[in-house]
Amino acid sequence: MSNLNLNKICIIGAGYVGFSLAVLLKQYFQVSLVENQKTKVDLINKGKSPIFDKDMDGLLCKGGKVRSTNRLRDGVINSDYIIIALPTSLKQNFSGLDTSIIENCIYKISLINSFAQIIIKSTIPVGFTAKMQKKYPNMVFSFVPEFLREGHALQDNQYPSRLIIGSDNKDQNIKKIFLKIANKKPQVFFMQSQEAEAVKLFSNSYLANRVSFFNELDSFCLSKGLNAKNVIEGVSADKRIGNYYNNPSFGYGGYCLPKDTKQLLTNFNSIPTRLFSAVISSNNIRKSFIAQQIIKMNPSCLGVYRLNMKSQSDNNRDSAILDILDILDKAKMNILIFEPNIVRYRKFKFIESLQKFKQQCDLVIANRMDDELLDISNKVFTRDLFHEN
């Protein structure tokens, strides 16, 4: 199936990272996908996708169906490489990432294959890979960070911005695996695992910083009665700044930016820093500012269009709109939510009919504008100035 000196790859985790990799890698290797959730396993084995991706229909069955199992042994036992793509979240005290799910997985793998070669794709603290290598000296660990956009995971795997490989032995097979699925060959960087972990956290923290910058610019313009789009275009015309990732929002959210920024701040520990704590604070201030703007409008019925963080995504994890909703709820506002992907969120009222939603609400807020709101654009409040994520 491949001209590489390996054939079997096991992927653990059927989220955006794991499933998108499985869809692409199965065209060249024998891939097994391990997933704990039986509903996901059943869905995948029926030839359906558990994630939303704009390119999924054209690639889902190319090279055969993805085969999934909830039995770790079946996937791990004879695999040449094991890719861990499990989710990490912040600890309850927000002191950093909770890596227990990954550590538990690695322990179970060690009982099945004590000489396993493991590639970690999950977001982890700086030093985690080296810690696992020390704990399991017979196994070989590498960290290869992902830089995927939700809803565009397949495209971003095929056209990667760069390939970062944190590997002490500079394993060329890892390079070949990921270049095999790349339609455009990226620059490849081999480095220590700690350096690769730092690349991941600093990259996302920079993006959070950039989002916060343009959000604060937008807050200033809103308060001063200025056209924020004109100001942003003028600022972004400087090539040193660039005309990208400059579209205001209600605040950053999603799988990566909130937790990665907080984890990086934790990794700094006693090292002097002010920037990253300021970025986190800025995002909270932005959400509060947006909420106050909405409260001032005093609608009789406030419509919330979608809870997802961005368009072309079904993810509402840490979505800014959720925190804004909490503030608006405390202000005793009458709120109605249109969100096809969610049946219930706390005590809020949901409506299934988009047409009735439009009719009943005299103000609709949308983190990202959509064509289906164009007919009521006169009563939509959004900071999506450029209509892009």
C-alpha angles and dihedrals in degrees: 000000000000140000090225121102092253137059115179123069125178119202119196114204128037099216127113093296101040100040095045089052091048092052091053101036095050088071090068108020142036100263129192119190118205117201129166097209108087092202089059092046092052092046093050094047088054088059095256131126124243091201135057116243128158092224097044099102093059096047107029097093099024106124091010134299124311109253117216136187138176091216109098093196093058091057100038106039101085103012121132092208132016117207115201111206101163123145122255124198136187118278115253091256090050089237093134143300121331104229096173093110091056094043091051091049093050091049091054091047090052090057091054101036114011092184097050122149107225130195113194115209097165119104108260139170120271107273097025097112092050089048091055091046090055092047094049105031095172093058123074118228130194131172119218110175122214124226100190130153117221110256091018101063095122093049093047091051090051095044104031121182089221140334115240116191119187100196129141092207097042091235105208092197090067089054091050093049094057096037088053090069095039116102088190115042110230131204109276123219122193114195144141116296092246090054092050090049089051091050090057096048096042092047094055092040090054090052090050088051091051093048090050092049094056092041090056090046088053092048089053092050093047091052094047097042093246128146101253093195091059092049094047093048091050093049094044094051087078103097090216088063101033135205099266140093089015103118112120121234140175087270138304120284142140135099100318122023100059097045097037093053092049092046092051090051088053091050090055088063105158095359109112113256138149104164101076096045087049091053091053091047091047092056092052091048091050093055091049091048092051091048091052091050089055093046090054090058088060099203119191089222120019117202121206111203109207129335095222118114096235141359119276090032135097094201122112097167109142088347110176091230091067093061090043089052090056091053092047091048091055087053087060094241121167102243131188121184130206110197119143093193097056129059097190141006115184111301098325122127118247129196127201099200114079091196093055089044090057093046098048099045122075091190126032123192121203127179087202124025119236133197090241089066096053093096090060098034090128090070100037120107112200138143091210094121099165100033094236135109 
